[in-house]
Amino acid sequence: MAVASMEKDAINTEDDLHLNNSFVDAGLISPDKEDISRILTVPFSGRIRGGMRPGKKIIIMGIIDPEPDSFDISLTCGHSEEKNDDEELTDVALKLSARFTERQFLRNARVSGKWSEEEAPISYFPFIPDQPFRIEIHCEHQRFRIFVDGHQLFDFYHKVKSLPAINMIRIVGSLQITKLG
């Protein structure tokens, strides 16, 4: 069925779209060892095939740098070929920002060039320097539900209402990506 096919190759790197079927297994991108540094290099930008929809989830697995400052994970609208000129105009459906000195995991969105008020409250800071992590972003009808290492951390209600338009993921900062799907 088409749904299984969309889940199977949900995220593709910008430079390696032609490789998507060669390294995708059960929805997680897991390239060969020699390809992993090239394909999952931070900063990372990839396409979410078909955009977001209720029931879809994105999993990011990686390792925090030994002396981290921060990292950001953004789900955005529009293809990144627009790059620098239009980057300030691109809608950001969800921006997750881990700040290690403040021990905060912030979330925000930008719609029509305007950032929403930053949401900060969390029950605990889940990231440890030099340790692995697993972030899951579950898309529901009204919100994203964010899990870290299997524990629900918070919800973020949709500011961008057209879920299929959310078709890019960008990851920057003090981390290494080991799997993405």
N, C-alpha and C positions, 0 to 999 in steps of 0.2 A: 504494500500500500504506500501511497505517497508520503504519509506521515512518517513512517519508519525511515524512508529515504531522507527526508528533511532532517530528522534527528541525527541520522548517521553521519552526515557531513554538515553539521550545524555551523562550524566556525572554520574559516579559511584565512590563511595569511594573505596579505596583499600580493606578495611576490610569488607565491607558490599555489595559486588557485588550481593550476593543472595537476597538482600532486594530491588533491584532497582525497581521492579514493584510494591512493596507495598507502596512506598511513592512518586512516580512520578505522577505529574498531569500537563498536557499541557506543558511539557518540563522543568518545574521548579522542582528542588528537594525541597520538603518542608516536612521534617519528623515531626512526632508527637513531641509535646513539650519535652517529656522526652528523646527523641532520638536526639534532635537537638544539644546538647552540645557534644555528643559522635561522631556524624556523621560529623558535620561541624566544628570541632575543628581546630584552627589554631595552628601550621602549618597544612595545609590541602594538601593532594595529592589525585587526582582522575583521572579516566580514561575518555577520551572523546571517546565514542563509535563510531567507524567508522572513527575516525580522522576528520580533518577539510576538508571543501570543500566550493567552492563559494556558497553563500546563507546561510551558517550556521552561527548562532550567539551564543555567550556565554554571559549569563547575571550573574553578581555577585552583590548581594545586601547585605548590611551589615551596620555596625555602626563603625565609627572611634573611637578608644580609647580616653578617656578624655585627656591624656597627650601623644600624639603619637610622635614617632621618625620617623618611616618610615614603608612602607609595599611594598612587591613585589608580582606581579602576573606573573607567567611564563607559557607559552604554550611550551611544550617540546616534543621531539620525543623519543619514547622508553618507555617501562614499568618500573616503579620505583623499581621493584624487583632487578634491576641492582644496586641500591643504591650507597653506598659510593665509591667503587672502580672505577666505570665507570661514576660517576656523572660529572666529569670534561670533559668527552668525549661526553656526551649527547648533541645533537643539541638543541638549544633553539630558537624556531621560533620567539618568542616575549617575552621580559621581560619588564614589566611596573614597574617602581620604583617611588613611591611617597616619597619625602623627605620634611618633614615639616619645618625644620629650614631654608632650602634654598627656600622653597615654589616652588619646581620643581617636575614635573611629567616626568621622564626620560624614554626613550625606547631604546632597544638594542636587539641584536641577537647574538648567537654563532653558528658558522658553522665550522665543523671539528676542534673543539677545539679553534677556534679563535673568539674573540668578535669583532663585527663591531663597528664603531664609534658611540658613544652615541648621540642620538638625544634629545635635550632639549627644544627647543622653544615651548611655549604655550602662548595663549592670556591671560589666568588667571589660578590661582591655585584653583581647584574646591572643595577641601576637607576641612571640618571644624571639629575640635576636638569635640568628643561626639555627632556627628550628623550622621544621616543615609545617605547612598549614593547608587547609582545604576550605575554600569559600564556595558556597552555593548560593546562587541568585535565582530564586523561584519567582516566576511571573504568574500573578493571579489577576483576576478581572479588575480589581480596584488598586492593587499594590504589588510591589516587589517584597518578598520575604527573604531576609538574608540570614544564612546559617554560616557559622564558622566552626570547623571541626565537629560538625554534627549537632551543635547547639544553636537554637534560634536566638539571634542577637537582637534584631529589630525588624520593623516593617517600614517601608517607604511608600507612601501613597503616590500614585501616578500623577505627574504634572503634564507629561506628554501623553495625550489621550489616544493618539494613533499608534498602537503597539506594533503593527507591521513595519512602520517607518523606522523603528529602533533597530538598525541593521549593522552597526559597527561596535566593536569593543576595542578600547585602548587601555594599555597598562604601562605605567611608568613608575620609576622609583627604586627603592632599596629592596629589591626582591629578585629571585630567579623563578621562572615558570618552568615546571616539570611536566604538567599535563593541563590541557585545556579542552573543554568540550561543552 
